[in-house]
Amino acid sequence: MNEKIATLKKWIDESDNIVFFGGAGVSTESGIPDFRSVDGLYNQKYDYPPETILSHTFFMRKTDEFYRFYQDKLMIDNVLPNKAHLKLAELEREGKLKAVITQNIDGLHQAAGSKEVMELHGSIQRNYCMKCGKFFDFKYMKESNGVPHCDECSGVIKPDVVLYEEGLDEVTIEKSVNYIRNADVLIIGGTSLAVYPAAGLIDYYRGNKLVLINLSSTPKDGMADLCIEGKIGEVLSQI
C-alpha cells in the first residue's frame, strides 16, 4: 500500500493536468448513504423500489409519493465535506487539478471549495418551477411540506436531478469528455463504475496514469495503471 501511495503522490507532484472522477463512495465518509451498499437505499423497504420512485414517469404520475421518498432520503443536510472533498479542492487551488467530475448530487465538492465541478446527475441544491422556471434553493425545498410549489405561479417544483429515463446534460457530458481526454492523470474514486452512461466516460482517457481508488474491485480494474483498495478520503489525505 505504501508503495502505491508513493506512486500516486509522485504522479500528482509531477502533473498539473489531473482530473478526478468520483461516485457515491466519495460522500459516504460524510455520512451520506451509498445507494448500492448493503445498508444503502436500494436495500431498504418502500412501497415501490427506489429505481421506480426515482424515475421521470413516477415523478410525473405520483409526485407526492416521489417527494415523500426524496425529502426523506435524498435531501440530507447537516453534512460536511470530508478529507476527499477538501484534498481535491486543495489540488485545484494549487493548479494541479483541472476538474472534478461527479455522479453525486449533494454539492459537497463545491462546499469544500472546488470551482470546476461537472455534476453528471445534477444537484439537490438547484430546483426549478416546471411552469415558470423560477429557481429555488435547498432551504426552500427542505422547508416545504409535501409537493413543493412555486411561490409565484403555484407550479410544481422539480429538483435539477437526473432521474431514470432522463438524459444527461449534453454540455456537461461534452466538457467532462474533454477534461478526461486531455488529462495527464485520471483518478477515479468511490464508484463501482456500474452506472452508465457516466461510467463509460473514462473510456475517453488516453493517458497512462489511470488510478482507481475503491473499497472493492470494479469492471475497469484491468484498465488501470494503479489500483488502490481503500476509502478515498483516507487515501487522498496521505498525499
Phi, psi and chi 1 to 4 in degrees:
 res  aa     phi    psi   chi1   chi2   chi3   chi4
   1 MET       -  -43.1  176.7   65.0   82.3      -
   2 ASN   -60.7  -38.1  -70.8  -23.0      -      -
   3 GLU   -64.9  -40.4  -73.1 -177.0   13.9      -
   4 LYS   -66.9  -41.3  -69.3 -176.4  175.6 -177.9
   5 ILE   -62.6  -40.3  -63.7  -68.6      -      -
   6 ALA   -64.0  -40.5      -      -      -      -
   7 THR   -64.0  -45.6  -61.7      -      -      -
   8 LEU   -60.4  -44.0  176.6   58.7      -      -
   9 LYS   -61.3  -42.1 -174.3  178.0 -172.8  -54.6
  10 LYS   -62.0  -45.6 -179.8  174.7 -176.7  -68.4
  11 TRP   -62.8  -40.8  -71.9   -3.7      -      -
  12 ILE   -67.7  -42.6  -70.5  175.1      -      -
  13 ASP   -60.1  -35.6  -73.2  -16.0      -      -
  14 GLU   -87.9   -5.6  -65.6  173.3  -12.8      -
  15 SER  -116.2  147.2  177.4      -      -      -
  16 ASP  -125.7   23.9   61.2   -2.3      -      -
  17 ASN  -141.8   67.4 -171.0    0.4      -      -
  18 ILE  -103.3  140.2  -57.2  166.6      -      -
  19 VAL  -125.3  138.4  171.2      -      -      -
  20 PHE  -113.3  132.7  178.6   81.4      -      -
  21 PHE  -120.7  119.2 -179.6  101.2      -      -
  22 GLY  -132.9  160.8      -      -      -      -
  23 GLY  -129.4 -155.6      -      -      -      -
  24 ALA   -57.8  -31.9      -      -      -      -
  25 GLY   -62.8  -19.0      -      -      -      -
  26 VAL   -70.9  -31.8  178.1      -      -      -
  27 SER   -96.3  -14.6  -68.0      -      -      -
  28 THR   -62.4  -29.8   52.4      -      -      -
  29 GLU   -71.8   -9.1  -68.8  172.5   63.4      -
  30 SER   -97.4    0.4  -69.5      -      -      -
  31 GLY    96.3    9.9      -      -      -      -
  32 ILE   -92.3  125.1  -65.2  177.8      -      -
  33 PRO   -67.8  144.8   24.1  -33.8      -      -
  34 ASP   -81.3  130.6  179.7  -10.4      -      -
  35 PHE   -55.3  -37.5  -90.9   45.1      -      -
  36 ARG  -108.4    7.3  -70.2  172.8  178.1   79.3
  37 SER   -75.5  171.7   67.1      -      -      -
  38 VAL   -56.7  -38.1  173.4      -      -      -
  39 ASP  -101.0   12.8  -62.8  -42.0      -      -
  40 GLY   -76.3  175.7      -      -      -      -
  41 LEU   -61.2  -29.9  -61.8 -177.1      -      -
  42 TYR   -73.9  -10.7  -83.2   51.4      -      -
  43 ASN  -110.4   11.8  -70.6  -72.8      -      -
  44 GLN   -97.3  163.9  -61.0  177.4   17.9      -
  45 LYS   -98.9  125.6  -56.9  -62.6 -177.1 -175.8
  46 TYR  -137.2  170.5  -65.2   95.1      -      -
  47 ASP   -62.0  -30.0  -66.3  -20.7      -      -
  48 TYR  -132.4  153.2  -57.7   88.7      -      -
  49 PRO   -64.1  145.3  -16.4   28.0      -      -
  50 PRO   -54.6  -35.3  -29.1   36.6      -      -
  51 GLU   -60.0  -35.4  -60.5   97.1  -33.3      -
  52 THR   -74.2  -45.7  -60.5      -      -      -
  53 ILE   -60.9  -40.3  -62.3  173.8      -      -
  54 LEU   -89.7   39.0  -64.3  175.0      -      -
  55 SER  -114.0  156.9   69.0      -      -      -
  56 HIS   -62.5  -42.7  178.9   81.5      -      -
  57 THR   -60.5  -45.0  -62.5      -      -      -
  58 PHE   -65.3  -41.8 -165.8   91.6      -      -
  59 PHE   -58.3  -41.8  174.1   82.1      -      -
  60 MET   -73.6  -35.7  -62.2  -58.5  -68.4      -
  61 ARG   -91.7  -34.1  -67.5  179.5  179.2  174.3
  62 LYS  -131.8   60.9  -63.9 -178.9  179.7  -68.4
  63 THR   -59.9  -38.0  -48.3      -      -      -
  64 ASP   -65.5  -40.4   54.3  -16.5      -      -
  65 GLU   -69.3  -37.5 -171.7   72.6   11.8      -
  66 PHE   -57.9  -48.7  169.5   89.8      -      -
  67 TYR   -71.7  -26.9  -91.5  113.1      -      -
  68 ARG   -62.3  -42.4 -168.9  167.0   68.6   85.4
  69 PHE   -73.3  -47.3  175.9   89.0      -      -
  70 TYR   -61.1  -47.3 -179.9   81.1      -      -
  71 GLN   -69.7  -29.3  -69.7  169.6  -24.2      -
  72 ASP   -80.3  -39.5 -177.1   38.1      -      -
  73 LYS  -109.7  -25.5  -65.4  -61.3  179.2 -176.6
  74 LEU  -108.9  -25.3  -64.1 -174.8      -      -
  75 MET   -86.8   70.7  -65.6 -159.0   70.5      -
  76 ILE   -91.5  123.5  -59.3  172.3      -      -
  77 ASP  -115.4 -176.1   53.2    4.4      -      -
  78 ASN    60.1   32.2  -60.9  -40.9      -      -
  79 VAL  -115.6  149.3  -70.0      -      -      -
  80 LEU  -120.8  154.1  -62.5  172.4      -      -
  81 PRO   -58.6  145.8  -22.3   32.7      -      -
  82 ASN  -104.4 -169.3   59.5   52.3      -      -
  83 LYS   -59.6  -34.7  -66.0  176.1 -177.9  178.0
  84 ALA   -66.4  -49.8      -      -      -      -
  85 HIS   -57.5  -44.7  -60.8  108.7      -      -
  86 LEU   -67.7  -40.2  -64.3  170.9      -      -
  87 LYS   -66.5  -39.9  174.8   57.4   70.6  171.2
  88 LEU   -65.0  -40.4  -68.3  167.4      -      -
  89 ALA   -64.0  -38.0      -      -      -      -
  90 GLU   -64.3  -43.5  176.7 -173.1  -43.6      -
  91 LEU   -64.1  -33.9  -69.5  173.0      -      -
  92 GLU   -67.6  -44.2 -175.7 -176.0   37.8      -
  93 ARG   -61.4  -32.3  -73.4 -166.2  -60.5  -87.8
  94 GLU   -79.0   -3.5  -67.3  173.6   -6.6      -
  95 GLY    82.5   12.7      -      -      -      -
  96 LYS   -93.5  -42.6  -69.2 -175.1  163.7  -64.2
  97 LEU   -92.1  124.2 -174.2   77.2      -      -
  98 LYS   -85.6  -34.4  -64.5  -58.3 -178.0 -172.3
  99 ALA  -163.8  152.2      -      -      -      -
 100 VAL  -107.4  127.7  167.8      -      -      -
 101 ILE  -111.9  120.0  -58.3  167.9      -      -
 102 THR  -128.2  145.6 -179.4      -      -      -
 103 GLN   -92.5   -4.6  -65.4  170.5  -74.0      -
 104 ASN   -83.8  155.9  -62.2  -26.5      -      -
 105 ILE  -117.9   13.2   60.4  174.3      -      -
 106 ASP   -89.0  -14.9   48.2   51.5      -      -
 107 GLY    76.8   13.0      -      -      -      -
 108 LEU   -72.5  -26.9  -72.8  177.8      -      -
 109 HIS   -63.4  -44.1  -76.1  -67.5      -      -
 110 GLN   -66.2  -37.9  -69.9   91.6  -28.6      -
 111 ALA   -62.7  -28.8      -      -      -      -
 112 ALA   -80.7  -14.1      -      -      -      -
 113 GLY   116.3   -1.5      -      -      -      -
 114 SER   -67.5  139.0  -69.7      -      -      -
 115 LYS  -102.2  -45.1  -56.3  -62.1 -177.0 -174.2
 116 GLU   -97.6   89.8 -169.6   65.9    3.2      -
 117 VAL  -121.2  120.0 -177.4      -      -      -
 118 MET   -94.8  108.6  -56.5  -68.3  106.4      -
 119 GLU   -95.2   96.0  -65.7  173.9  -51.6      -
 120 LEU   -61.8  -34.9  -63.3  175.3      -      -
 121 HIS  -109.8   17.3  -63.5  151.8      -      -
 122 GLY    84.9 -160.9      -      -      -      -
 123 SER  -154.1  140.5  172.8      -      -      -
 124 ILE   -72.3   -9.7   60.9  172.5      -      -
 125 GLN   -78.1  -15.7  -54.6  -64.7  -30.1      -
 126 ARG  -118.4  134.6  -60.8 -174.1  -58.8  -89.0
 127 ASN  -147.1  143.3  -51.1  -86.9      -      -
 128 TYR  -135.4  142.3  -61.5   94.3      -      -
 129 CYS   -68.7  130.3  172.4      -      -      -
 130 MET   -73.2  -14.0  -63.8  177.0   68.7      -
 131 LYS   -95.6  -50.0 -170.9  174.0  179.2 -178.5
 132 CYS  -113.7   -9.5   72.3      -      -      -
 133 GLY    85.6    3.6      -      -      -      -
 134 LYS   -61.0  141.5 -177.7  177.6  178.2  179.7
 135 PHE   -84.2  142.6  169.7   84.6      -      -
 136 PHE  -134.8  140.1  -67.2   90.1      -      -
 137 ASP   -89.5  179.8   61.1   13.0      -      -
 138 PHE   -60.3  -41.8  179.7   90.5      -      -
 139 LYS   -59.7  -44.3 -176.1  173.4 -178.1  -70.9
 140 TYR   -60.9  -42.7 -175.4   91.5      -      -
 141 MET   -68.4  -40.3  -60.2  -68.0  -78.5      -
 142 LYS   -65.6  -34.8 -169.6   70.6  176.3  177.7
 143 GLU   -86.7   -4.4  -67.1  174.6   -7.6      -
 144 SER   -78.9  143.8  -62.2      -      -      -
 145 ASN  -102.7  127.9  -68.6  -42.0      -      -
 146 GLY    70.7 -143.4      -      -      -      -
 147 VAL   -74.5  121.4  178.0      -      -      -
 148 PRO   -75.0  135.5   23.2  -28.7      -      -
 149 HIS  -120.6  152.6  -73.4   84.5      -      -
 150 CYS   -63.1  137.0  178.1      -      -      -
 151 ASP   -81.9    1.4   57.4    4.2      -      -
 152 GLU  -112.1  -46.8  -72.0 -168.1    3.8      -
 153 CYS  -116.9   -1.6   74.5      -      -      -
 154 SER    69.2   12.2  -62.3      -      -      -
 155 GLY   -69.5  159.2      -      -      -      -
 156 VAL   -74.4  136.6  172.6      -      -      -
 157 ILE   -93.1  135.9  -59.2  170.9      -      -
 158 LYS  -117.1  134.6 -177.6 -179.1 -177.5  -65.2
 159 PRO   -64.4  146.5  -15.2   28.4      -      -
 160 ASP   -81.9   60.6 -171.9   15.2      -      -
 161 VAL  -123.6  136.4  169.8      -      -      -
 162 VAL   -77.9  114.2  178.5      -      -      -
 163 LEU   -89.3  164.4  -57.4  176.1      -      -
 164 TYR   -57.3  143.4  -71.5  102.5      -      -
 165 GLU    84.0   -7.9  -55.3  168.8  -13.9      -
 166 GLU  -102.0  147.1  -64.4  178.4  -13.8      -
 167 GLY   -84.5  156.0      -      -      -      -
 168 LEU   -73.5  155.1  -56.4 -172.6      -      -
 169 ASP   -66.4  124.9  179.1   71.3      -      -
 170 GLU   -65.0  -37.4  -69.5 -175.6   11.0      -
 171 VAL   -65.9  -42.6  173.9      -      -      -
 172 THR   -62.8  -42.3  -56.7      -      -      -
 173 ILE   -62.6  -45.9  -72.7  -69.5      -      -
 174 GLU   -62.3  -44.2 -175.2  177.2  -15.9      -
 175 LYS   -64.0  -41.8  -73.9 -176.8  177.7  179.6
 176 SER   -62.6  -44.2  -60.9      -      -      -
 177 VAL   -59.9  -43.4  166.6      -      -      -
 178 ASN   -64.9  -42.3  -75.6  -26.6      -      -
 179 TYR   -62.0  -45.5  -83.4  123.7      -      -
 180 ILE   -67.0  -43.4  -70.1  172.0      -      -
 181 ARG   -61.5  -35.0 -179.1 -176.6  -77.1  135.5
 182 ASN   -97.6   -1.1  -63.9  -49.5      -      -
 183 ALA   -68.6  144.6      -      -      -      -
 184 ASP   -82.1  -50.5  174.4   30.7      -      -
 185 VAL  -117.3  128.2  178.9      -      -      -
 186 LEU  -115.3  116.3  175.5   60.2      -      -
 187 ILE  -106.0  124.4  -58.1  173.6      -      -
 188 ILE  -113.7  127.0  -59.7  171.2      -      -
 189 GLY  -142.5  143.3      -      -      -      -
 190 GLY    66.8   32.2      -      -      -      -
 191 THR  -140.6  142.0  172.4      -      -      -
 192 SER   -80.3   -8.4   62.3      -      -      -
 193 LEU    54.9   39.6  -66.5  173.8      -      -
 194 ALA  -108.8  -10.9      -      -      -      -
 195 VAL   -99.6  115.2  178.1      -      -      -
 196 TYR  -104.3  153.5  -77.8   80.4      -      -
 197 PRO   -82.8   -4.8   31.0  -36.1      -      -
 198 ALA   -56.0  -46.2      -      -      -      -
 199 ALA   -62.7  -26.4      -      -      -      -
 200 GLY   -71.7  -13.3      -      -      -      -
 201 LEU   -63.1  -30.5  -67.0  179.5      -      -
 202 ILE   -70.2  -14.2   69.1  168.5      -      -
 203 ASP   -66.3  -13.5  -65.9  -25.4      -      -
 204 TYR   -82.9   -8.2  -71.4   95.0      -      -
 205 TYR   -67.8  133.8  179.0   60.2      -      -
 206 ARG  -113.0   -5.3  -62.7  171.5  173.9  176.1
 207 GLY   -84.0 -168.5      -      -      -      -
 208 ASN  -128.0   27.0   59.8   -0.7      -      -
 209 LYS  -133.8   64.2  -64.2 -177.7  178.8   69.2
 210 LEU   -92.0  118.4  175.1   59.2      -      -
 211 VAL  -112.6  129.4 -176.6      -      -      -
 212 LEU  -115.1  122.2  -72.0 -175.9      -      -
 213 ILE  -120.8  113.6  -54.5  171.0      -      -
 214 ASN  -157.4  158.8 -150.7   37.2      -      -
 215 LEU   -74.8  -24.9  -77.5  171.7      -      -
 216 SER  -137.3  171.8   56.5      -      -      -
 217 SER   -70.8  158.0   60.0      -      -      -
 218 THR  -128.9  164.6   78.4      -      -      -
 219 PRO   -63.6  -14.0  -21.1   32.6      -      -
 220 LYS  -102.6    6.1  -57.0  -70.5 -172.8  179.6
 221 ASP   -56.3  -36.0  -77.5   10.3      -      -
 222 GLY   -66.1  -22.1      -      -      -      -
 223 MET   -82.5  -20.6  -66.1  173.6   52.1      -
 224 ALA   -73.9  146.8      -      -      -      -
 225 ASP   -89.1  -19.0  -59.0  -69.2      -      -
 226 LEU  -151.4  121.4 -179.4   64.1      -      -
 227 CYS  -113.8  126.2  -78.1      -      -      -
 228 ILE  -123.8  123.3  -59.4  176.4      -      -
 229 GLU   -92.8  120.4 -170.0  171.8  -49.0      -
 230 GLY   161.6  177.1      -      -      -      -
 231 LYS   -76.0  135.9  -67.5 -177.6  177.2 -179.4
 232 ILE   -59.4  -40.5 -179.2   70.8      -      -
 233 GLY   -65.6  -41.5      -      -      -      -
 234 GLU   -67.1  -37.5  -68.3  179.6    2.0      -
 235 VAL   -69.1  -50.6  171.8      -      -      -
 236 LEU   -66.9  -29.1  -70.1 -176.2      -      -
 237 SER   -69.6  -14.4   63.7      -      -      -
 238 GLN   -86.5   -6.1  -61.7  179.2   58.2      -
 239 ILE   -80.5      -  -56.3  -56.4      -      -
